[in-house]
Structure formats: structure tokens, C-alpha cells
Amino acid sequence: MSALVIAPLAVGGITAALALLIWLTDRVVNNYGTVTISINGGKKTLTVKGGSPLLLTLAQEQIFIPSACGGRGSCGACKVRVETDIGPHLPTEVPYLTEEERARNVRLSCQVKVKHDLSIEVPEELFLVRRVVAEVSSIRDLTHDIKEVRFRLPEGERIPFKPGQYVQLEVPPYAKIKEPTQRAYSISSLPDEEEIELLIRKVPGGIATTYVHEHMKEGERLALIGPFGDFYLRETDAVMLCVAGGSGMAPFKSILLDMYRRGVNNRQVWFFFGARTRRDLFYVDLWRDLEEKWPVFRFVPALSEDPDYEGEKGLITEVLARYIETTMDREAPKEGYLCGSPGMLDACMNVMRRYGIPEDKIYFDKFA
């Protein structure tokens, strides 16, 4: 037999042997057998196969922990308190946990491998979270980088949410992306609609947003998981100061239209929307029409990079401060509702604190 034949056979044999060794190692070393997960003091008990991350194990049992990064340990959202001693926190967890959380043994469920019996504590509202496969019913360009996507839920299926909450969209593998990817998006539709609407801005290099903007087609079916989040309306009489930028408008579309429809007229509602240029504005007619019909509502769009714009100009924080200073009742109790980039939110919080809005009256939905 020639060397030209023997060499490939030898390489193939070595490769097969290594694969077998890895498989055997995985079967022996990572065989944790059947384990029990007790949730909330035994209110729910799961019997599962050990060896997978806690986040994935719970999802397979239809208990969905929020995760904006899909379990890659880069968002810090999938926190769960583990009552069982499972050793020290991993370096990948520490940046996302406060000192108090570490003391209470709060862990990132995507970083905890299920190796033996566990006792954990999760918010009971997560038992209501559902995974629904929905059909993309329409895709519409709102701006050069934001799409409105609507998903038709299967007959009889609902995702019961409060206006302001979000779902995780699961996009399939595509191009060089070999695994499904989940990302979190605020719901912009109303709770009783038969469709779920999301506003999705294209993020350069973003796995999910690239799929939505370049590959998603009407008629295809994708999974939505939710609802999640504690960004929703607090029912008080305080003046609402709502501030958003870009696709951060999504939760406000749901919250404010729901308030109007329910006839909420006991409080002033200001909606400040910051954008760079006119091509970044959208839904302006919708908000102007709402101003006409809902006397307590004011919409204030502002552009930061268009000196010829006839409306408000400057950063949204400057406009917000100007209105609080000159137009509003300074003594009236106020609440802040913010949705946008971390930088915008931090700047808006500074303005609100400066004008006396208590820290615990500022609610926000921050996204990178």
C-alpha cells in the first residue's frame, strides 16, 4: 500500500480514536445522572438529567429565566438564588453581581452547571412565562435602521404581558451562526392584540438584528419567549416624564396607548423622544394624533444634529431640563420612565435627580 493511501488512513484512524475518547470521557466524567431541582421551597420539583447549564435545564422544563444574551454569560440577566452550596462564584459571574447578591448566593444560571441536587429560588411570575412559535405577519421599515415586525400568535395562544414588558426573540442559525440565538426586545403592541409587535433596530454586527434586517421573511415561524421585565406603569397621580431614543420607543407605544384606551386622565404625561436627524423620527403622526385626542398627553421630539429643524433642538437631556424648568409645575410629584442606551439613561437620571425626582420613582429599561 502506498504512502499516499496509508497517511490519510492513519490520520482518519487517529481522528476517530480521539473522537471516541472524547465521547467516552464525556459519558464518564460528565455523567451526573438524574438530579432533582427543588424550586421555592419545594413548590415545584424537577427531576432532570444532570450535566447542562441551569438556564438550559430549566428552559427544557418550560421554566424560562430572562437572558438577553441567550446564555453566553454576557448580559447578567439570568440571576437565580441557589440555596445549595455549589462552590465559589466563577470569574464570569462576578462582574454582574453586587456584593449583596454574592452574599445571598445569587448566581448566573447560564454559568451554573447542574451536577447534583439543587435547591433554588426564582420569582414565581416566571412560572407564567411561555415559549410560543409565532408567524411573522409583517415587516415594515420605520426608519433607515428600525423595522416594525409583527408576529401572529397561533390560534388560542397568548403571551399575557403588562405594557412595557419584553420578550426574547429566538432567531435560527444562519450564515456562519451555527446555533439559535435569543435577544430581548420590548413589546410595542397592546396586551389584547392577537399579534405581538416589536421594533428592532439594526445593531452593527448584531447576530439577531442582522437576521431580522437581512434574512427574516414574512410567513416564517420564530419562537417568542416571555413576558419578562419590571418596566411597566405605576398607577399613581404623579406627572409622567417618559424619555426614549430610537427603538426605545417600543415600550412607550404599548404603555401610552393602553393608558389612553383605558381613559387615564388623572395625570400629565410627557413623552420626550430624542433623535439625531429627521430620518431617525418615526410614528410622529401617531403621537400627534394622540395629542389631539388625549388632553393630558404631550409629545416632544427633539433633534440633536439638525439645526434647520423647526421643533426642539439639542440633546434630549437638555430639552427635558428646559421643559421641567420653564413649562411644568416644579412642585408637582413626578415619576421618570426611561428606555434607551445606557448613556442616555444615565444622563436623563442625572437631570431627574437634579430636579428632585426620587431615585425610587425613576423606572427604566436599559439596553446596550
Salt bridges, closest charged atoms under 4 A:
GLU83 OE2 - ARG81 NH1 3.31
GLU93 OE1 - ARG107 NH2 2.86
GLU101 OE1 - LYS79 NZ 3.16
GLU121 OE1 - ARG81 NH1 3.43
GLU124 OE2 - LYS43 NZ 2.80
GLU135 OE2 - ARG152 NH1 3.33
ASP141 OD1 - LYS147 NZ 2.51
ASP145 OD1 - HIS144 NE2 3.83
GLU148 OE1 - ARG140 NH2 2.98
GLU170 OE2 - ARG131 NH2 2.97
ASP192 OD2 - ARG261 NH1 3.06
GLU193 OE1 - ARG150 NH2 2.70
GLU195 OE1 - ARG150 NE 2.78
GLU195 OE2 - ARG152 NE 3.65
GLU197 OE1 - ARG150 NH1 2.59
GLU197 OE2 - LYS253 NZ 2.61
GLU214 OE2 - LYS202 NZ 2.46
GLU235 OE2 - ARG262 NH2 3.14
ASP258 OD1 - ARG261 NH2 3.64
ASP258 OD2 - ARG262 NE 2.94
ASP280 OD1 - HIS144 NE2 2.74
ASP289 OD2 - LYS293 NZ 3.02
GLU291 OE1 - ARG288 NH1 2.97
GLU291 OE2 - ARG298 NE 3.87
GLU305 OE2 - ARG276 NE 3.91
ASP306 OD2 - ARG278 NE 2.76
GLU312 OE1 - ARG322 NH2 2.85
GLU325 OE2 - ARG330 NH1 3.25
GLU335 OE1 - ARG267 NH2 2.88
ASP346 OD1 - LYS366 NZ 3.53
GLU359 OE1 - ARG353 NE 2.68
